Amino acid sequence: MLIVGELINSSRKAIKELIRSRNREAIQKIAISQVQNGADFIDVNAGVFMGEEPDCLKWLVETVQAAVDAPCCIDSPDPSAIAAALSVHKGPAMINSISLEENRYEPLLSLVAGTDLTVVALCMSDDGMPETLSERLRRADNLINGLVQKQVALDRIYVDLLVQPVCTDSQSGSAFLDAVETVMKTYDGVHTICGLSNISYGLPLRRLMNRTFMIMAVAHGLDAAIVDPLDRDMMSAVITAQALAGHDDYCLNYLKAYREKQLQA
């Protein structure tokens, strides 16, 4: 499973202050720890810095890539901020994300056309969050087809089918899981991704619910996630679920994690 480390996000108060003060060493320490614990991409987000986001994102990309070999997941709703970050990024980045919202779709489609960028395709439109399985699938189809027409390879597309709180709609979890399974079976080569913590919003013992939902999502075909790789319980669940779902030949990844004492019983 592809893991995007979520910790360098300006919505977190501590990270906001590190970006504001340009604390290079602290940001790099966080990036290094995420890679050491299994992150394939490092998410960088500077969304709270209105008017300064492009410069902040450029600084984050340069700071992170000076410390780790992993590429960045450039996390912004602003196409101009993403373009600024790409101007200093070394190698193929991940773009988080393109959606069907009018002010994002065409500018970002032009930005990724014909490139080797990895793209998160967020099933959001100007009508808001999808509420049903059919709505998720319709938006996923529109995004996938639009990207393919712009020469984005299928294996570079990661569809985010949007997790919603189960406390407000008891069917939201199953609708998401069914959508993941359908997309993975329908579009050969396409991936699915999510930041799944929304599932537990408003409920106690959120980490338990998040971890359990991750195991269910892997069983339905989810093959990428935006998570905290320092959460050993979550990472243990991911590694174990991959083995049990048949995505880890001869349990080699599971055994490697065990030998390196990465598994939390």
N, C-alpha and C positions, 0 to 999 in steps of 0.2 A: 504493500500500500504506500502511495505517495503521501508524505506528511509535510504540511506547511506549518511552520512554527509561528504562532500567533502573537508572541509576547511583545514585539516592538510596535505597539499600537498607541497612538497619542490619546486615545480615549481613556487610557489608564493614566491616572494622575501622576504616578512616578515617572512614567515614560514621557509624558508631556513636559515635565520639568527637566528631564535629561536632554530632550530636544531643544528646549528653550535656552538652556545653558550651554548647548553644544558640548555635552560631556561625552566625548568620543570614546574614552576608555570604558565607561560604564555600558554604553550601547554595544560596544564590541564584545564585552564580557557576556552579555545576554545572548548575542548572536552565536558566539562560540559554544556556550552551554547548550543551546538548542540543537546545533549540529551534532555535538557529541552525544546527544540523547535521541538522535534519529531523524531530525528535520532534514528534508531534501531541499526545501525552499524556505527562505526567511521572509515572512511578511513584513513590509514596511508601510506604515500608515502615519500621515501627518495631517489628517483631516480637520483637526480642531484649529489649525493655524490659518484662519481665513486671511486671504491676501498674501500669505507667505508660504502656502503649501508647496508650490513648485520648488522653491529654494530649499525648503526643509526636506522634501523628498530626495532631491539631489544629494544633499548632505548625508542623509541616511543611507542611500545606496552606496555612496563612496566610502562611508565609514564602515558599513557592514562588509563590503567586498574587500576592503583592506585587511580584514581579519579572518574571513572564511572563504572557502572555495565555492560554497553553495550559491546558486543564483537567488535573486530577490523575487518575491511576489509583490508587485507594485499595486498597492491597495488604495484606490481613489475613485470617486465618482466623476472627477474632473478630467476630461481628455487632455487639457493643456498641462495639467500637473503630471499626468502619466507620460506625456511626450517629453517633458523636462527631465523626468527621472530616467527615461530610456536613453537620453542623450549622453548619460555618463555610465550607464550600466554596461558591464563587460559580459559578453555572451548572451544567449537567449534568456530573456526574463519571462516571468508569468505576469499576465495582466489580470487584475482583479478589480473590476470586471466589466464586461460588456453586457448591456441589457437592451430590452426593447423600448426603453424610455427615449423619447424623441431627441432630447438634448445630448444623449450619450451614444445612441446606436450608430448613426452615420459617421460622426467624427472618429469613433473608435474602430469602426469597420474599415475606414480608410487607413487608419494607423497600423492595423495588423495585417492588411491585405498583402498576400504574397510573402510574408515574413515567416521566420521559424519561431515566432513567439508562441508561448503557451497561453491559452485564453480561457478564463473562467466565464462561462456563459450563464448569467444570472437570469432566472425566469421571472423577472420583474418587468412590468410595463407601466405606462401612464395610468392604467386602471388599478394599479396597486398590486398587492400580494395575491398569488393564486390561491384559491380555496379548495379546489377539487382536483382529482386526478386528471380529468380530461383537460382542465385549464393548464395544469403543469405541462402536460404532454404537448399541447398545442403550441405553447410558448417555446418549449424545448425544440420542437420541430422547426419553428421559424428561425430560431437562433442558429441551429446546426446548419440548415440549408443556406442561410445568409452567409455564414462563415465559409462554408465549402465553396460557394460561388466566388468568394474572394481569395480562393486558393489557400485557405488555412487547412492543413492536414487534419483528418479526423482524429488522429491520435494526439493532436495538440489541443483538442477541445475537451474541457472539463465542465460538465453541465451541473450547475447548482440549482437544485429543485426546491430549495427554500423550506427549511424546517420551521414549523410554527408551534407555539405552546400547546401542549396536550391538555393543560388545565382549562383552556377556553374552548377547545373543540376536541372531544375525545377521539375523533377520527383523524386528526391531523397527522399523528404518527404513522398510522397505517397507510394514509394517502401518500405520504412521502415515500415510504418503503415500497409501495406498489409502483410508484413513478420511477424510482431508481431501477427496480427490476425490469420494467418495461423498456426504459431507455437503453439499458445494457444489452437487452436481447434484440432490440430493433435496429440499433445503429452500431454495427460492428466496427470496433476500433475506438469509439467514443468512450470517454471516461465520465464518472460522476464524482462530485465533490460536495462537501458541505461544512459549515460551521454549525455543529449540531447542538450547541448549548441552549438554543432557544426552546428546545423541546421541554426543558425542565423549568422554564421561567415561572416564578410564583409558587414553586413547590419546595418542600423541605428536602434535605439530602440530595441536592442537585447533582453532585458528582456521581452518586450511585445511579441515578436515572440516566445521566449522560453516558456513563460507561455501558450500561445495559443496552441503551438504544444504539450505541456504536456497534456492539456485537450483533444486534439484529440487522443493522444496516449492511455490515459486511456480509452477512448471510444472504442478503438480497442483492449483492453485487457491488456495493459502494467500494471504490478502489482509491479514493483520496479523501483527505480530511484536513481541515484547518483546526489545529488543536494546540494545546500546551504540551510540548514534548517532555517537559520536566515533570509532568503528572505521571508518575510511574504506574499507578493503577490503570490509568487510561491506556498508556502505551503497552502495558502487559496485556490488556484486554484486546487491543488491536492485533498484536502479534499472535496471540492464542487463537483469536477468531479467524485470522487468515489461515492458520494451519488447519483448523477444524473445517473450514469451508472449502478446503482443497486448493488453496492458492499458494501453498508453500511446499514445494516438492520435497518429499522425504523429511519434512519438518526441519529443513536446514536452517531457516531463519530463526525458528523457535529455539533450536538447539544452540545456535550461535548466541542468541540473546541470553539463554540460560548460562552458558559458559562465561559470558561477560557480565553476569550478575545484573542484568537489566530487567529481569522479571520480578514482579511483586506478587507473592502468593496471597 
